[in-house]
């Protein structure tokens, strides 16, 4: 791996880490930075480019797992979260599974069609704008005094509705976190509670999709590309860690509209410069 390849891996890992769990669409950012600037599919091969994006996504997932380790242990009944009372409300695996079902079913049925017809710059621009409008609507029409201030207060019904909103993220540019946080706010969750639940429910489904995608592209992992993959993985992990900690401290204060405005600006940049 030469210095240029290390630089590309570092920057793409940075982009993935900063945007994967923020409601701004990592897909839109990767299109701008990779497809229009670096072209990793030409640097190595299309198979290596796909594998690289899977690997750096796993770096982002690992950051969530470590940052929310106590919460995941609590889900498994192995650790108590401070403030939880005996017999009181507690987020459980059943609610996470209920939230995963809608998008999981759609992924199994339509993943190939999404890859074939929706992964284009034009569709990403549309997703960025529509996702921004959804986020603005969530801040505008969500309950002013939401009763759910913690993930431990989420009901099965609310979890299922958030899962339905997650289906929107199959359209590239919509953003998984943008869709699910908006859905959570609309069904009565405080922004931080919706964000926490979004990150928790994202880990198993993203890990499963990444695992099966990695299996399909396993032959692309050769000794020559392993250093490139490692740099990208570490970069994505570090910057996802920073991004998530910052975002969770900020979301209750600024809510979703600033991110929506940024998405609209990003869509305009993509449209006027690259289309």
Order of alpha helices (4+ residues) and beta strands (2+ residues): alpha-alpha-alpha-alpha-alpha-alpha-alpha-alpha-alpha-alpha-alpha-alpha
